[in-house]
Amino acid sequence: MDALLLTDNPMILRADFATSLSEVGHWLSTASGPAVATDLIQRLQTWGAPEVTPFEPDERSRIKQYHLQYTFNEWLALCTHPSSTDKILDAFIAQLHQKQIVNSQEDTTLFLRICIDCAVDAYEHDEGSGINDGYFTVDGLAKLIVMLVTHQREADGAVKVSKAGYMNSLLSLSILILNNHHVMRGEQFNQRVFFRLFSSILCEWSELARYGNQQDREMMLVFADNFLMLQPRYLPAFTYSWLMLISHRMFMPALLKLPDDEVSKSLWKMNCSNVGQGWEAYANIMDAMFGYISDMLKLPMALSPAKDLYRGALKILLILHHDFPEFLTENHYRL
């Protein structure tokens, strides 16, 4: 352990011994074990980058980034380990809070940026090989984000009840990192990775959501607000992925089923201005979509992407006409 794990440059991941360490911890909690086992657990709990190091600022920054990347690799190894359990994943998230890796906005931003960069690198490395291993990194990051939200803690260690605000901050940080990639990489911008990330976050949250619950209502509105910020007018290289996101099976139906006061039961008895936050949020998204497509079609020579987007918009309208005709009826003037 000293030579392979408890060093500044570990050769193995702690996740490789997740089940064994879990059993040792359980053993020590139920009975007095040998001193060497107790010492090992204590050293694992305190192991990590020290608060103050004798290195220069640039060197400290590189060491911190290395440890954050190592932490993310540990998480990915746990997610793919055949013996991993929910209890082990929960313990990992608790340690992130105990080590104060995600306690401040600055630390969270750095950690999230490193994780996204790792996901992009892994996807691009495997993209040309014809295998899908790159998606495992993106899906692992999505799972990490959702679990951070569900296990968000107060200063006293209690788990917070309201999750929407924290999810909004994590999604906003992800969009800022996406925008940085969009600007810095230009034509090399990889929209597939970010589409997979947001899509996987939706899927991970849908497994936990209890439809009709107030927390889930707030969360769907958070997704809607952040997807609106991803519109093509701001991020043209993300256009195709954005069109798929706003019509996602885990997003569009769930959002349109979030009226304020059971609109679906009393739609025609209510004032048009009170049709529900879900409808209003999706109408704003549709406004952005039609506005962008309209501008592209007004060009003297309509480009092929404009025609593709037009066909995509027609498909979304057909879905809405089939599943949510009341929404189109209510917003036909606006759209």
Backbone torsions as a table, in degrees:
resi	resn	phi	psi	omega
1	MET	NA	-42.8	-179.5
2	ASP	-62.3	-41.1	-174.9
3	ALA	-80.5	-31.2	-172.3
4	LEU	-101.3	-32.7	-171.6
5	LEU	-117.0	-50.1	-172.7
6	LEU	-86.1	56.9	178.1
7	THR	-133.4	172.2	178.0
8	ASP	-70.9	-23.3	178.3
9	ASN	-127.9	74.6	-175.9
10	PRO	-64.0	145.2	-179.5
11	MET	-96.8	-11.2	178.9
12	ILE	-133.6	169.1	178.2
13	LEU	-102.7	144.5	176.3
14	ARG	-61.8	-27.6	179.4
15	ALA	-63.3	-22.8	177.7
16	ASP	-64.1	-21.3	-179.7
17	PHE	-116.6	24.2	-173.3
18	ALA	-58.0	-48.3	-177.6
19	THR	-66.5	-42.9	-179.7
20	SER	-63.2	-45.3	-179.8
21	LEU	-66.0	-35.4	177.1
22	SER	-63.5	-41.9	179.4
23	GLU	-67.9	-38.1	177.5
24	VAL	-63.3	-43.4	178.2
25	GLY	-63.0	-41.1	177.9
26	HIS	-65.4	-38.3	179.3
27	TRP	-63.1	-44.8	-179.5
28	LEU	-68.9	-26.6	179.9
29	SER	-78.1	-18.9	-177.9
30	THR	-107.2	-17.7	-178.9
31	ALA	-154.5	159.1	178.9
32	SER	-81.1	112.7	179.8
33	GLY	-94.1	-176.1	179.2
34	PRO	-65.7	154.7	-177.1
35	ALA	-62.4	-31.7	-177.9
36	VAL	-66.2	-34.6	178.4
37	ALA	-69.2	-42.8	177.8
38	THR	-62.5	-41.3	179.3
39	ASP	-64.5	-39.2	179.7
40	LEU	-63.2	-45.7	-179.7
41	ILE	-63.0	-42.4	179.6
42	GLN	-64.0	-39.8	179.8
43	ARG	-69.1	-36.4	176.7
44	LEU	-66.5	-35.8	-179.5
45	GLN	-71.1	-31.6	-177.4
46	THR	-97.4	-6.1	-176.7
47	TRP	-71.1	141.7	178.2
48	GLY	153.6	-175.2	-180.0
49	ALA	-71.0	130.3	179.7
50	PRO	-68.8	157.7	179.8
51	GLU	-65.6	-40.3	-178.4
52	VAL	-124.4	128.7	-180.0
53	THR	-127.2	158.3	-179.2
54	PRO	-80.4	9.4	-176.1
55	PHE	-85.9	164.6	174.5
56	GLU	-69.2	161.1	-178.1
57	PRO	-54.3	-43.6	-180.0
58	ASP	-64.1	-38.7	179.5
59	GLU	-68.0	-40.2	177.1
60	ARG	-61.9	-39.6	179.5
61	SER	-63.3	-42.3	179.0
62	ARG	-65.7	-39.9	179.1
63	ILE	-64.8	-41.8	178.8
64	LYS	-62.9	-43.0	178.1
65	GLN	-63.3	-38.4	178.3
66	TYR	-62.6	-43.9	-179.1
67	HIS	-68.1	-36.0	177.1
68	LEU	-66.6	-39.7	177.1
69	GLN	-66.2	-39.8	176.7
70	TYR	-62.3	-40.2	178.2
71	THR	-61.1	-42.7	178.8
72	PHE	-66.1	-39.1	176.6
73	ASN	-63.2	-36.5	175.4
74	GLU	-60.2	-43.8	-179.5
75	TRP	-62.8	-44.3	-180.0
76	LEU	-62.7	-39.5	178.9
77	ALA	-64.5	-38.4	177.6
78	LEU	-65.5	-40.6	-177.5
79	CYS	-64.7	-32.1	-176.9
80	THR	-99.5	-4.8	-178.8
81	HIS	-70.1	131.2	-177.1
82	PRO	-64.4	-23.5	-178.6
83	SER	-98.4	4.5	-177.8
84	SER	-69.5	142.7	-180.0
85	THR	-125.7	167.5	177.3
86	ASP	-60.9	-33.8	179.9
87	LYS	-63.5	-40.7	179.6
88	ILE	-68.1	-40.9	178.5
89	LEU	-65.0	-39.9	177.6
90	ASP	-63.0	-39.5	179.0
91	ALA	-64.8	-36.9	178.6
92	PHE	-63.9	-44.6	179.1
93	ILE	-62.7	-40.4	178.2
94	ALA	-61.8	-37.9	179.1
95	GLN	-68.5	-32.6	175.9
96	LEU	-60.1	-39.8	177.7
97	HIS	-71.8	-40.3	-179.3
98	GLN	-64.7	-37.6	179.0
99	LYS	-81.0	-2.8	178.1
100	GLN	60.0	37.6	178.2
101	ILE	-78.1	-30.3	-176.5
102	VAL	-125.8	28.6	-176.9
103	ASN	-84.3	-33.9	-180.0
104	SER	-107.9	159.1	-179.6
105	GLN	-65.2	-36.5	179.5
106	GLU	-64.4	-45.8	179.7
107	ASP	-66.3	-40.6	179.2
108	THR	-63.5	-41.2	178.9
109	THR	-61.8	-45.5	179.5
110	LEU	-63.7	-45.2	-179.5
111	PHE	-63.0	-43.9	-179.1
112	LEU	-66.5	-39.4	179.3
113	ARG	-64.1	-41.9	179.0
114	ILE	-64.6	-41.4	179.5
115	CYS	-63.2	-43.5	-179.6
116	ILE	-67.4	-40.7	177.4
117	ASP	-61.3	-40.3	177.0
118	CYS	-63.6	-40.0	179.9
119	ALA	-65.7	-42.0	178.5
120	VAL	-64.3	-45.5	-179.7
121	ASP	-62.4	-42.6	-179.3
122	ALA	-65.1	-41.3	-179.8
123	TYR	-66.2	-46.0	-178.0
124	GLU	-68.3	-29.7	177.5
125	HIS	-67.6	-37.5	-176.4
126	ASP	-95.6	-8.6	-174.7
127	GLU	-62.5	-42.8	-177.5
128	GLY	-78.6	-12.5	-177.0
129	SER	-87.4	-8.1	178.2
130	GLY	81.6	9.6	178.0
131	ILE	-111.2	164.7	-174.5
132	ASN	-109.0	21.0	-179.0
133	ASP	-62.1	-28.1	179.8
134	GLY	-61.8	-28.9	179.2
135	TYR	-70.0	-25.7	179.9
136	PHE	-61.6	-38.3	179.7
137	THR	-66.6	-43.7	179.8
138	VAL	-65.1	-44.1	-179.9
139	ASP	-65.5	-36.6	177.0
140	GLY	-64.7	-37.4	177.1
141	LEU	-66.2	-41.3	178.3
142	ALA	-61.6	-42.0	178.4
143	LYS	-64.2	-38.6	178.6
144	LEU	-63.6	-43.7	-179.6
145	ILE	-62.1	-45.5	-178.6
146	VAL	-65.7	-40.1	179.8
147	MET	-70.6	-32.4	173.8
148	LEU	-62.1	-38.4	178.8
149	VAL	-68.1	-47.3	-176.7
150	THR	-69.1	-23.2	-179.6
151	HIS	-109.5	18.2	-179.9
152	GLN	-58.6	138.3	-173.0
153	ARG	-119.7	150.1	172.3
154	GLU	-78.5	176.1	179.7
155	ALA	-62.3	-29.3	-179.2
156	ASP	-87.1	3.9	177.8
157	GLY	96.0	-9.9	179.7
158	ALA	-73.3	146.4	179.3
159	VAL	-76.5	131.3	-178.7
160	LYS	-70.3	147.0	179.2
161	VAL	-82.6	-45.8	-179.0
162	SER	-84.6	125.6	-176.1
163	LYS	-110.2	-15.5	-171.2
164	ALA	-61.6	-41.1	-178.1
165	GLY	-62.7	-42.4	-179.4
166	TYR	-69.2	-40.9	176.2
167	MET	-61.0	-39.8	179.0
168	ASN	-62.1	-40.6	-179.9
169	SER	-66.9	-40.6	-179.9
170	LEU	-68.5	-40.7	177.6
171	LEU	-66.5	-39.6	179.0
172	SER	-63.8	-40.8	176.7
173	LEU	-63.9	-39.6	178.2
174	SER	-63.1	-38.7	178.9
175	ILE	-67.7	-37.9	176.5
176	LEU	-63.0	-40.9	178.1
177	ILE	-67.8	-39.6	175.7
178	LEU	-59.1	-44.9	-179.7
179	ASN	-62.4	-38.3	177.4
180	ASN	-62.9	-43.8	175.9
181	HIS	-62.2	-40.7	-178.3
182	HIS	-61.5	-40.3	-177.8
183	VAL	-79.3	-46.1	-172.2
184	MET	-76.9	-32.7	-174.2
185	ARG	-94.2	-17.9	176.1
186	GLY	59.3	-123.1	-178.2
187	GLU	-68.2	-17.3	179.0
188	GLN	-86.5	3.0	179.2
189	PHE	-60.2	131.2	-177.2
190	ASN	-104.1	98.3	-176.9
191	GLN	-76.5	-20.7	-176.5
192	ARG	-64.2	-39.1	-178.9
193	VAL	-62.0	-45.1	-176.6
194	PHE	-73.3	-33.8	173.9
195	PHE	-63.2	-44.3	179.0
196	ARG	-61.8	-37.8	-179.6
197	LEU	-63.4	-52.7	-178.4
198	PHE	-66.6	-37.4	177.9
199	SER	-64.2	-42.1	-179.9
200	SER	-68.2	-35.5	176.2
201	ILE	-62.2	-42.3	176.4
202	LEU	-59.1	-46.1	-177.9
203	CYS	-66.4	-42.2	179.4
204	GLU	-63.3	-41.8	-179.4
205	TRP	-69.5	-36.3	-178.6
206	SER	-62.2	-27.4	177.4
207	GLU	-70.6	-23.0	-179.4
208	LEU	-100.5	-18.6	-171.6
209	ALA	-70.6	145.7	172.0
210	ARG	-116.6	100.1	-171.7
211	TYR	-60.9	133.6	-174.4
212	GLY	99.6	-18.9	177.6
213	ASN	-70.9	142.2	-177.5
214	GLN	-60.3	-38.3	-179.8
215	GLN	-62.7	-40.7	180.0
216	ASP	-69.5	-34.9	175.8
217	ARG	-59.9	-47.0	179.2
218	GLU	-62.6	-38.5	-177.9
219	MET	-66.7	-41.0	179.3
220	MET	-65.3	-35.2	176.5
221	LEU	-68.8	-32.7	175.1
222	VAL	-64.1	-44.6	176.7
223	PHE	-59.6	-43.2	-178.8
224	ALA	-62.2	-44.7	-179.6
225	ASP	-62.9	-40.2	-178.6
226	ASN	-75.1	-35.2	176.2
227	PHE	-66.6	-31.3	176.7
228	LEU	-64.6	-34.3	178.1
229	MET	-70.6	-17.5	179.6
230	LEU	-89.1	7.8	-173.5
231	GLN	-58.5	153.8	-174.8
232	PRO	-60.4	-26.1	180.0
233	ARG	-62.4	-28.8	178.4
234	TYR	-95.6	-36.4	-175.1
235	LEU	-130.9	75.5	-175.1
236	PRO	-61.0	-30.1	-179.4
237	ALA	-74.1	-7.0	179.8
238	PHE	-105.7	12.3	-169.7
239	THR	-60.3	-51.2	-176.2
240	TYR	-63.1	-42.3	178.7
241	SER	-65.5	-38.0	178.5
242	TRP	-62.1	-41.4	179.6
243	LEU	-62.4	-36.6	177.4
244	MET	-72.0	-34.9	179.6
245	LEU	-65.7	-45.4	-175.2
246	ILE	-71.8	-15.0	175.8
247	SER	-108.9	15.6	-177.3
248	HIS	-62.5	141.0	-176.4
249	ARG	-66.7	-20.5	177.3
250	MET	-92.9	-4.5	-175.8
251	PHE	-114.1	-61.1	-172.9
252	MET	-59.0	-52.2	179.6
253	PRO	-61.9	-41.2	-178.4
254	ALA	-65.0	-38.9	-179.1
255	LEU	-69.0	-42.6	-177.4
256	LEU	-73.2	-11.0	176.0
257	LYS	-99.1	19.7	-179.5
258	LEU	-112.6	64.9	175.2
259	PRO	-76.7	165.9	179.2
260	ASP	-70.8	-49.9	-173.0
261	ASP	-136.1	63.4	176.9
262	GLU	52.4	55.8	-178.5
263	VAL	-60.6	-35.2	-177.0
264	SER	-61.2	-24.6	-179.0
265	LYS	-90.1	-23.2	-175.4
266	SER	-137.4	38.7	-173.6
267	LEU	-56.9	-47.8	-172.7
268	TRP	-82.1	-4.7	177.9
269	LYS	-95.2	-7.4	-173.1
270	MET	-105.0	158.6	175.2
271	ASN	-68.3	144.8	-176.0
272	CYS	-61.2	-25.2	-178.6
273	SER	-80.0	-2.6	-176.5
274	ASN	-120.0	40.4	-174.2
275	VAL	-88.2	3.0	173.7
276	GLY	113.2	146.4	-178.3
277	GLN	-67.1	-34.1	-180.0
278	GLY	-62.5	-44.3	178.6
279	TRP	-64.4	-43.5	-179.4
280	GLU	-62.7	-42.9	-179.6
281	ALA	-63.9	-42.1	-178.7
282	TYR	-73.9	-31.0	174.9
283	ALA	-62.4	-38.4	176.4
284	ASN	-62.8	-39.4	178.0
285	ILE	-65.8	-42.1	178.5
286	MET	-64.5	-38.3	175.3
287	ASP	-56.5	-46.9	-179.6
288	ALA	-63.2	-41.1	-179.6
289	MET	-64.4	-50.4	-177.9
290	PHE	-67.1	-35.8	178.7
291	GLY	-62.6	-42.9	-179.7
292	TYR	-68.4	-45.4	-179.6
293	ILE	-64.1	-39.1	178.7
294	SER	-60.7	-43.3	178.9
295	ASP	-63.1	-38.7	-179.2
296	MET	-70.2	-36.8	-178.8
297	LEU	-74.5	-16.5	179.2
298	LYS	-78.8	-10.4	179.1
299	LEU	-65.4	148.3	-178.7
300	PRO	-55.2	-39.4	178.2
301	MET	-120.1	101.3	-179.1
302	ALA	-64.0	124.4	-177.8
303	LEU	-77.2	162.0	179.7
304	SER	-60.0	-40.7	177.0
305	PRO	-58.5	-35.5	178.8
306	ALA	-63.4	-40.3	179.0
307	LYS	-67.7	-38.4	177.4
308	ASP	-63.0	-43.5	179.2
309	LEU	-65.1	-37.1	178.3
310	TYR	-62.2	-44.4	177.7
311	ARG	-65.4	-38.3	177.3
312	GLY	-63.4	-40.6	178.4
313	ALA	-64.2	-37.9	177.7
314	LEU	-63.0	-39.3	178.7
315	LYS	-64.8	-40.0	177.5
316	ILE	-63.6	-40.5	178.3
317	LEU	-63.8	-38.0	178.0
318	LEU	-64.6	-39.9	178.0
319	ILE	-63.8	-44.8	179.2
320	LEU	-63.7	-40.1	179.7
321	HIS	-64.4	-33.9	-178.5
322	HIS	-80.1	-43.4	-172.2
323	ASP	-99.7	-29.6	-176.7
324	PHE	-135.7	61.2	-178.9
325	PRO	-62.7	-30.7	179.7
326	GLU	-63.1	-33.9	178.7
327	PHE	-63.5	-44.6	179.2
328	LEU	-67.3	-38.2	178.0
329	THR	-61.9	-41.9	-176.9
330	GLU	-70.5	-29.7	-172.9
331	ASN	-116.2	18.5	-173.6
332	HIS	-65.5	-34.2	177.8
333	TYR	-66.7	-43.4	-177.3
334	ARG	-67.4	-39.7	-175.6
335	LEU	-83.5	NA	NA
